[in-house]
């Protein structure tokens, strides 16, 4: 892989990435912290693509993100590293599904001593900060896995079963099994091809959505029992404390999916789930624990990524998140104000 000193224009990003990947070299692939299905599917998919092209590739996942969420452990992640490789200065760092560099603080370990080397940034978040040396950002893609699939085709890489399964996991999780508004014709064409390769749709669905530990069900029950609604039901929120996780015997990743139940409540415009972080994050200056807040927009006119960016986070219009040390009442007040501001703006635009 050759070096690029300036970020490629957005319309040239795909071509620049293809140029980089055609030249075999050494790479380390990384995604955002607390990886979800698209992050992990894209991570493994890019790794498999690189191996097929003759690259020396390794996957990086921070220690705090292991073990991976139980629903994704059937994927072949053997050999994942948690420390920067000794030759990191000579490797291209490829970020997938990572909207900004702050979404993976552990990526700091991948900095060579003399500063950043070549960074390839492949992502579909519309608010991506274009932090790479080469940026391939396509908000029209349903998921980053779809972009990896597109690159594999452009590079003539045969899609085997391992690659197909990884990409299929990224596809179904980020489109909500093809039910979210980001689902387009290309997503269905991709799914059809991956199924033709041999992906067992029923088996993958069971592993991702039905083979859940009892602790996850218990945590869901505790979260739903705490659900609260504000502003005539337009805001539906819940909070999972460290005590809830302990009582349920749940890992932090077990919280994934709780917010989808909040979003589904009739009349909800925005759903929010706040949960204590269990990874040893220190309390803020006010003594409050650091919490992760997930946001979902049920009203497609709203942009929850704009709300998340007010607190240093980001994501998609319909799904976003941020970390905070705000107390519960302060957080709810912030969310109510931010939602009201967007609704006023929509009303004024009529």
C-alpha positions as CSV (number, residue, x, y, z in Angstrom):
1,X,0.0,0.0,0.0
2,X,1.3,3.4,-0.8
3,X,1.0,6.6,1.3
4,X,-1.5,9.4,0.7
5,X,-0.8,12.7,2.4
6,X,-4.1,14.4,1.8
7,X,-7.7,13.2,2.2
8,X,-9.2,12.3,-1.2
9,X,-12.2,14.3,-2.3
10,X,-15.4,12.5,-1.3
11,X,-16.3,11.7,-4.9
12,X,-12.9,10.1,-5.4
13,X,-12.8,8.2,-2.1
14,X,-13.9,4.9,-3.5
15,X,-11.4,5.0,-6.4
16,X,-8.6,6.0,-4.0
17,X,-9.4,3.1,-1.6
18,X,-9.4,0.7,-4.5
19,X,-6.0,2.0,-5.6
20,X,-4.7,1.4,-2.1
21,X,-6.1,-2.1,-1.8
22,X,-4.8,-3.3,-5.1
23,X,-1.2,-3.0,-3.9
24,X,-0.5,-5.7,-1.4
25,X,1.0,-4.7,1.9
26,X,0.5,-4.9,5.6
27,X,-2.7,-3.6,7.3
28,X,-4.5,-3.5,10.6
29,X,-8.3,-3.3,10.6
30,X,-10.2,-1.5,13.4
31,X,-13.7,-0.4,14.1
32,X,-15.5,1.6,16.7
33,X,-15.6,0.8,20.4
34,X,-18.5,-1.4,21.7
35,X,-18.8,-2.9,18.2
36,X,-22.3,-3.9,16.9
37,X,-23.2,-6.3,14.1
38,X,-22.2,-4.0,11.2
39,X,-18.9,-3.0,12.9
40,X,-17.9,-6.6,13.5
41,X,-19.3,-7.8,10.1
42,X,-17.3,-5.1,8.3
43,X,-14.2,-5.7,10.4
44,X,-14.1,-9.4,9.6
45,X,-15.3,-8.8,6.0
46,X,-12.5,-6.3,5.3
47,X,-10.0,-8.6,6.9
48,X,-11.1,-11.5,4.7
49,X,-11.0,-9.2,1.6
50,X,-7.5,-8.2,2.4
51,X,-6.3,-11.8,2.9
52,X,-7.9,-12.7,-0.5
53,X,-5.8,-9.9,-2.1
54,X,-2.6,-11.2,-0.6
55,X,-2.2,-8.6,2.2
56,X,-0.8,-9.3,5.6
57,X,-3.8,-8.3,7.7
58,X,-4.7,-8.3,11.4
59,X,-7.8,-7.3,13.2
60,X,-7.6,-5.0,16.3
61,X,-10.2,-5.0,19.1
62,X,-9.5,-3.3,22.4
63,X,-9.4,-5.4,25.5
64,X,-12.4,-3.6,27.0
65,X,-14.5,-4.9,24.1
66,X,-13.8,-8.5,24.7
67,X,-15.5,-10.9,25.0
68,X,-17.5,-9.8,22.0
69,X,-21.3,-9.7,22.3
70,X,-22.5,-13.3,22.6
71,X,-24.6,-13.1,19.4
72,X,-21.5,-12.5,17.2
73,X,-19.1,-15.0,18.7
74,X,-20.0,-17.7,16.1
75,X,-18.1,-15.6,13.6
76,X,-14.4,-16.6,13.1
77,X,-12.5,-13.9,15.0
78,X,-9.6,-16.1,16.0
79,X,-6.4,-14.2,16.0
80,X,-7.8,-10.8,16.9
81,X,-5.1,-8.6,18.6
82,X,-5.6,-6.2,21.5
83,X,-2.2,-4.5,21.3
84,X,-0.7,-2.6,18.5
85,X,1.5,-4.8,16.3
86,X,5.3,-4.2,16.6
87,X,5.4,-3.1,13.0
88,X,2.4,-0.7,13.2
89,X,4.5,2.1,11.7
90,X,4.7,0.1,8.5
91,X,1.0,-0.9,8.4
92,X,-1.9,0.9,6.9
93,X,-4.7,1.4,9.5
94,X,-8.1,0.7,8.0
95,X,-11.1,2.0,10.0
96,X,-14.5,0.5,9.1
97,X,-17.9,1.8,10.4
98,X,-16.2,4.5,12.6
99,X,-17.7,8.0,12.2
100,X,-14.9,9.7,14.0
101,X,-11.6,8.9,15.6
102,X,-13.0,9.5,19.1
103,X,-15.4,6.5,18.7
104,X,-12.4,4.3,19.4
105,X,-10.1,5.8,22.0
106,X,-8.1,2.6,21.9
107,X,-7.0,3.4,18.4
108,X,-4.5,5.7,19.9
109,X,-2.4,2.6,20.4
110,X,-2.1,2.3,16.6
111,X,-0.3,5.6,16.2
112,X,3.3,5.1,15.1
113,X,5.8,7.2,17.0
114,X,6.4,9.7,14.2
115,X,2.6,10.3,13.8
116,X,-0.2,8.8,11.8
117,X,0.8,6.7,8.8
118,X,-1.7,6.0,6.1
119,X,-5.3,5.7,7.3
120,X,-8.2,4.4,5.2
121,X,-11.6,5.4,6.4
122,X,-14.5,3.3,5.1
123,X,-17.9,4.3,6.6
124,X,-21.5,5.1,5.9
125,X,-22.3,7.5,8.7
126,X,-23.5,10.8,7.2
127,X,-21.6,12.8,9.9
128,X,-18.3,11.1,9.4
129,X,-15.5,13.5,10.2
130,X,-13.3,12.4,7.3
131,X,-10.3,11.8,9.6
132,X,-8.5,9.5,7.2
133,X,-5.7,9.9,4.7
134,X,-8.2,8.4,2.3
135,X,-11.9,8.7,3.0
136,X,-14.6,6.5,1.4
137,X,-17.8,7.7,3.0
138,X,-21.1,6.7,1.4
139,X,-24.2,7.7,3.4
140,X,-26.4,6.1,0.8
141,X,-25.2,2.7,1.7
142,X,-27.4,0.8,4.1
143,X,-24.4,-0.3,6.1
144,X,-20.6,-0.4,6.0
145,X,-20.8,-4.1,5.2
146,X,-22.5,-3.1,1.9
147,X,-19.5,-0.9,1.1
148,X,-17.1,-3.8,1.8
149,X,-19.2,-6.0,-0.5
150,X,-19.0,-3.3,-3.2
151,X,-15.2,-3.1,-2.8
152,X,-14.9,-6.9,-3.1
153,X,-16.8,-6.8,-6.4
154,X,-14.7,-3.9,-7.8
155,X,-11.5,-5.7,-6.8
156,X,-12.6,-9.1,-8.3
157,X,-12.5,-10.8,-4.9
158,X,-14.5,-14.1,-4.9
159,X,-17.0,-14.0,-2.0
160,X,-16.6,-17.2,-0.1
161,X,-18.9,-18.4,2.7
162,X,-16.9,-16.8,5.6
163,X,-16.9,-13.4,3.9
164,X,-20.5,-13.7,2.9
165,X,-21.6,-14.6,6.4
166,X,-19.7,-11.7,8.0
167,X,-21.2,-9.2,5.5
168,X,-24.7,-10.7,5.9
169,X,-24.5,-10.1,9.7
170,X,-23.6,-6.5,9.1
171,X,-26.4,-6.1,6.6
172,X,-29.2,-7.5,8.7
173,X,-28.2,-5.8,11.9
174,X,-27.9,-2.3,10.5
175,X,-31.1,-2.6,8.4
176,X,-33.1,-4.2,11.2
177,X,-33.6,-7.3,9.0
178,X,-34.5,-5.0,6.1
179,X,-37.1,-3.0,8.0
180,X,-35.3,0.3,8.7
181,X,-35.6,3.2,6.3
182,X,-31.9,2.8,5.2
183,X,-32.9,-0.4,3.4
184,X,-32.7,0.1,-0.4
185,X,-32.7,-2.1,-3.5
186,X,-29.0,-2.6,-3.3
187,X,-29.3,-4.1,0.2
188,X,-31.7,-6.7,-1.1
189,X,-29.5,-7.5,-4.1
190,X,-26.6,-7.9,-1.8
191,X,-28.6,-10.3,0.4
192,X,-29.7,-12.3,-2.5
193,X,-26.1,-12.8,-3.7
194,X,-24.9,-13.7,-0.2
195,X,-27.7,-16.3,0.1
196,X,-26.7,-17.8,-3.2
197,X,-23.1,-18.1,-1.9
198,X,-24.5,-20.3,0.9
199,X,-25.4,-18.1,3.9
200,X,-27.9,-20.0,6.0
201,X,-30.4,-17.3,6.7
202,X,-32.3,-19.1,9.4
203,X,-29.2,-20.2,11.2
204,X,-27.7,-16.7,11.2
205,X,-31.0,-15.2,12.4
206,X,-31.2,-17.7,15.3
207,X,-27.6,-17.0,16.3
208,X,-28.0,-13.3,16.2
209,X,-31.5,-12.8,17.6
210,X,-32.7,-15.9,19.3
211,X,-29.8,-17.6,21.0
212,X,-29.7,-15.2,23.9
213,X,-28.6,-15.9,27.5
214,X,-31.2,-15.6,30.2
215,X,-29.3,-12.7,31.7
216,X,-30.1,-10.6,28.6
217,X,-33.8,-11.4,29.0
218,X,-33.6,-10.4,32.7
219,X,-31.8,-7.1,31.8
220,X,-34.5,-6.4,29.2
221,X,-37.2,-6.9,31.8
222,X,-35.5,-4.5,34.2
223,X,-35.1,-1.9,31.5
224,X,-38.7,-2.0,30.3
225,X,-39.9,-1.8,34.0
226,X,-38.1,1.5,34.2
227,X,-39.5,3.0,31.0
228,X,-40.8,6.6,31.3
229,X,-42.6,8.8,28.9
230,X,-42.5,12.6,28.5
231,X,-44.1,15.3,26.4
232,X,-47.3,13.4,25.6
233,X,-45.2,10.3,24.9
234,X,-43.0,11.7,22.2
235,X,-39.9,10.9,24.3
236,X,-39.7,7.4,25.7
237,X,-36.6,6.7,28.0
238,X,-35.2,4.1,30.3
239,X,-32.1,3.8,32.4
240,X,-30.0,0.7,33.3
241,X,-27.8,1.1,36.3
242,X,-24.7,-0.9,37.3
243,X,-27.0,-2.6,39.9
244,X,-29.3,-3.7,37.1
245,X,-26.5,-5.4,35.3
246,X,-25.3,-7.1,38.5
247,X,-28.7,-8.3,39.5
248,X,-29.3,-9.7,36.0
249,X,-25.9,-11.3,35.8
250,X,-25.5,-9.4,32.5
251,X,-22.6,-8.2,30.5
252,X,-22.6,-4.6,29.2
253,X,-23.3,-5.9,25.6
254,X,-26.6,-7.4,26.8
255,X,-28.1,-4.0,26.7
256,X,-28.2,-4.0,22.9
257,X,-31.7,-4.3,21.6
258,X,-33.5,-2.8,24.7
259,X,-33.9,0.5,23.0
260,X,-35.7,-1.1,20.0
261,X,-38.6,-1.9,22.4
262,X,-38.7,1.7,23.6
263,X,-38.7,2.9,20.0
264,X,-41.7,0.7,19.1
265,X,-44.1,2.2,21.7
266,X,-47.0,4.0,19.9
267,X,-46.6,7.7,19.8
268,X,-42.8,7.7,20.4
269,X,-40.9,10.2,18.3
270,X,-37.5,9.6,20.0
271,X,-36.4,6.7,22.3
272,X,-33.4,6.9,24.6
273,X,-31.6,4.3,26.7
274,X,-29.0,5.4,29.2
275,X,-26.8,2.8,30.9
276,X,-23.9,2.9,33.3
277,X,-20.6,1.9,31.7
278,X,-19.1,-1.1,33.3
279,X,-15.6,-0.7,31.9
280,X,-14.1,1.2,34.8
281,X,-14.6,4.7,33.3
282,X,-14.0,7.2,36.1
283,X,-16.7,9.5,37.4
284,X,-17.0,13.0,36.1
285,X,-16.0,16.1,38.1
286,X,-19.6,16.2,39.5
287,X,-19.2,12.7,40.8
288,X,-21.6,11.1,38.3
289,X,-20.7,7.9,36.6
290,X,-20.0,8.0,32.9
291,X,-23.0,6.7,31.0
292,X,-23.6,5.7,27.4
293,X,-26.8,7.0,25.9
294,X,-28.4,5.4,22.8
295,X,-30.9,7.3,20.7
296,X,-33.4,6.1,18.1
297,X,-35.8,8.2,16.0
298,X,-39.2,6.7,15.4
299,X,-40.3,9.9,13.6
300,X,-38.3,9.8,10.4
301,X,-38.4,13.6,10.2
302,X,-36.1,13.8,13.2
303,X,-32.3,13.6,13.3
304,X,-31.0,12.0,16.5
305,X,-27.4,12.2,15.3
306,X,-27.7,16.0,15.7
307,X,-28.8,15.5,19.3
308,X,-25.8,13.2,19.9
309,X,-23.4,15.7,18.4
310,X,-24.4,18.3,21.0
311,X,-22.7,15.9,23.5
312,X,-19.8,14.9,21.4
313,X,-21.3,11.8,19.9
314,X,-22.8,11.0,16.5
315,X,-24.3,8.3,14.3
316,X,-27.1,8.1,11.9
317,X,-30.3,10.2,11.6
318,X,-32.3,7.3,13.0
319,X,-29.7,5.8,15.4
320,X,-27.0,7.6,17.3
321,X,-25.4,7.8,20.7
322,X,-23.0,9.6,23.1
323,X,-21.3,9.3,26.4
324,X,-22.1,11.6,29.3
325,X,-21.6,12.2,33.0
326,X,-24.9,14.1,33.3
327,X,-27.2,12.9,36.1
328,X,-30.5,11.3,35.2
329,X,-32.7,14.4,35.6
330,X,-30.3,16.6,33.8
331,X,-30.1,14.1,30.9
332,X,-33.8,13.8,30.6
333,X,-34.1,17.6,30.6
334,X,-31.4,17.8,27.8
335,X,-33.2,15.2,25.7
336,X,-36.6,16.9,26.1
337,X,-35.1,20.3,25.1
338,X,-33.3,18.9,22.1
339,X,-36.4,17.1,20.9
340,X,-38.6,20.1,21.4
341,X,-36.1,22.3,19.4
342,X,-36.2,19.9,16.4
343,X,-40.0,19.7,16.6
344,X,-40.2,23.6,16.7
345,X,-37.9,23.8,13.7
346,X,-40.1,21.3,11.8
347,X,-43.2,23.3,12.7
348,X,-41.6,26.5,11.5
349,X,-40.6,25.0,8.2
350,X,-44.2,24.3,7.2
